[in-house]
Amino acid sequence: MLLPVCNPSISKLALSNGVSVALNWKAATDKANAFIAQLNLSEKAAMVTGNSSAGYCIGNIAAIPRLNYTGICTQDGPTALNRADLVSIFPAGLTAAASWDEDLIYARAYALASEFREKGAQVLLGPSAGPIGRHSLGGRNWEGFSPDPYLTGRSMEATVRGIQDTGVQAVSKHFIGNEQETQRTMSFSKDGSVVEGISANIDDRTLHELYLWPFADAVKAGTAAVMCSYNRVNQTYSCENDHLLNTVLKGELGFDGYVMSDFFAVHSGVKAATGGLDMNMPGALDQTSTASSNSFFGGNLTSAVNNGSLSVDRLDDMIRRVMTPFYLLGQDNGFPTQDPASLAVLSTYYDVQIPISAEVPARDVRHDHANIIRKLGAAGSVLLKNTNGTLPLVSPKHIGVFGNDAADLTGGLDGAKKDGETGTPLGTLDIGGGSGSGKHATIVSPLDAIKARAQKTGARVSYILANDVLAANDLHSIYPTPEVCIVFLKTWASEGFDRTTLEADWDSTKVVNNVAARCPNTVVVTHSAGLNTMPWASNPNVKAIIAAHLPGEQTGNSIVDILWGDVNPSGKLPYTIPVNETDCLIPIVNLTSISSPTEWQADFTEGQFIDYRAFDAKNVTPLYEFGFGLSYTTFDLGTSLSTKSLVKKPSVVPNKNTAIEMGGHPDLWADLVKASIQVSNTGKVGGATVVQLYMTPPTGATPDGTPVRTLRGFKKVYLKPGDKRTVDFLLKRRDLSYWDVTSQQWVLPSGDITLQAGLSSRDLRAKTTVRLL
């Protein structure tokens, strides 16, 4: 079997980490080769095998002192440096996507990664494009960005750049089809027999046009690593899936970095190594053997080389892929040491009691990151309803605050670890749970921020925070009726389980309806780890609704900025909100009994029809559509959407004689069409909107299963009142092509391609066609 190997001539990346001049890929590969030449066989095996006893990070590669190699520290996750003290809690990926602001998404990633760097972690386990959000109830959707592959792809690209511009390695995850938490990996029945993890059964076109799409953006951006997922894909575990890892990722996408396993997602040694896995994390067979040296890699790879079942060339290739990004990002020169408090904090996290004398002050790495957190928290808040200009608030003298999400944290600043499947009954929600979570050093709750704002104007704040009291309609303590009643709802989700309903938690509907029955000027704010149905949205006393997602530690300040109009809301939905939960919902596979160890199967028979693509295909009207979001001002688009072809008579398929580069065939990234439209602010206050471009292929020119329309461009634009601006979109060959399963290549369709510009997926105001062939 021929395996794709790291080819230094394929790609050259020019990155600057602000500390040292980054090397180009070839020079970094030369350094990696020189390093490999000095290793003995056991050291080579150790270079690709995690070792929990070698450091205080969640994943460690052991140092080799004789070569002055200090090892590698990997840490969770995509939203905060987990299991650490004095770090920031950033807005979730879902919130970042709701901002539709690539500059802010980059800034988030840069600030987050700088904290990893200062804590001495070379590797950040993020960003996440899997799950992409096939299931609205997916437990980890909040860690990623959007069920739309284009929006997720642009977010991945900006995030990878932001991370690696600090000199920290990005690990794009989870590759691929890890769309539900339920039975995501191998388990054991009561009698001890193996129950295999769920198999995501995905057809080739859907794989390429939906689930693989954002990973191509990450690879193009230079991601150092890709993390293979827990689940099986088309019956084979992702971390030993030769077709996915070797043919698709390293072959089609030209990925020269390394494939790291999700933790304990490895089920074989030689099969995984030859199947494309380059690093086994955390190294041990399972959680019960972390203190031992038992591993599918490690000594097993040494034996495999000695008995000829694994070539030394492949082992060297694995190390080369690991070490080239290490040198590329200058991590061999002046990288910070690990935080001296790492062991103490990690021990406390896992409930290991340590004496006070052993507590070491943590290194504070937060700097001014609260500013970007506050700004992005507001930018990722979506104004869904605003009857009669209820918002922004204008100096109310009596404000009512209701709901358990308004309160300060009551279960401890690291309570996310112990919240189980429901979250805490009292305390605001600014981040989800699991490995992507983090330990707060500080948090500003909504109630605290509202009180602080009210104090400036001499306003009164009345409140009831217990949802059981509100659900029982016990509002006797509220007198007189506040001028505005703000209800805060939350929806918890975490790694390890999937949600069971789209409705917000803790009797949310009763809470809203009871408050609204008393208060004719009710505003509802949701802090949610995913989309929610809103059965109370049509209540005439619910005058305004804000989906604020998971805003990070400045949650209270971010929402006050929106409520009082210090920030004009500009967020847009990165998903679709249905009227009813049954509208286009793809159920989580959840078997109550099995007769076969491989019975857990998820057939992706819907193809590409998820989220707004499904609503369009089935002609279902949503409550709030993908890309929707209101502002305190108004915007208009010109009626003319102009286009210009940038390449005369492009070929139907990419040039077969051109070598693959990082990100895939370079022709796929060539700009073929420029589309332009004018946007203007027709309101009375300054604000930003997101101009969106959608593409519909020619009728009959693409195979069955083609979406009605797909997002192919967006631009966030700030305008003062009366200002106008022309927005340009560059469409690449990939944007206009479809994946042909027979020829195994991207094909441009013949005929008229329809382009539509608008302010949401269903508010499309200008239309034109372009013909390429």
Salt bridges, closest charged atoms under 4 A:
ASP30 OD2 - LYS26 NZ 3.21
GLU43 OE1 - ARG66 NH2 2.72
ASP76 OD2 - ARG83 NH1 2.83
ASP85 OD1 - LYS439 NZ 2.96
GLU102 OE1 - ARG154 NH2 3.11
GLU115 OE2 - HIS369 ND1 2.64
GLU118 OE2 - HIS367 NE2 2.67
GLU143 OE2 - ARG140 NE 2.71
GLU157 OE1 - ARG154 NH2 3.63
GLU157 OE2 - ARG161 NE 2.67
GLU181 OE1 - ARG184 NH1 2.88
ASP204 OD1 - HIS208 ND1 3.21
GLU209 OE2 - ARG205 NE 2.63
ASP217 OD1 - ARG154 NH1 3.96
ASP217 OD2 - ARG734 NH2 2.93
GLU240 OE2 - LYS271 NZ 3.34
GLU252 OE1 - HIS208 NE2 2.70
ASP262 OD2 - HIS174 NE2 3.74
ASP278 OD2 - LYS250 NZ 2.90
ASP278 OD1 - ARG314 NH2 2.87
ASP316 OD1 - LYS44 NZ 2.86
ASP317 OD2 - ARG314 NH1 2.81
ASP317 OD1 - ARG320 NH1 3.82
ASP317 OD2 - ARG321 NE 3.20
ASP332 OD2 - LYS31 NZ 2.68
ASP339 OD2 - LYS119 NZ 2.44
ASP351 OD2 - LYS417 NZ 3.87
ASP351 OD2 - LYS418 NZ 3.18
ASP364 OD2 - ARG366 NH2 2.84
ASP405 OD2 - HIS527 ND1 2.47
ASP430 OD2 - HIS440 NE2 2.80
ASP474 OD1 - HIS476 ND1 2.42
GLU495 OE2 - ARG140 NH1 3.23
GLU495 OE2 - ARG184 NH1 2.87
ASP561 OD2 - ARG374 NE 2.82
ASP566 OD2 - ARG453 NH1 2.56
GLU606 OE2 - ARG134 NE 2.58
ASP616 OD2 - ARG709 NH1 3.23
ASP616 OD1 - ARG762 NH2 3.01
ASP636 OD1 - ARG765 NH1 3.45
ASP667 OD2 - HIS665 ND1 3.90
ASP671 OD1 - LYS732 NZ 2.95
ASP752 OD1 - ARG771 NE 3.09
ASP763 OD2 - ARG765 NH2 2.84
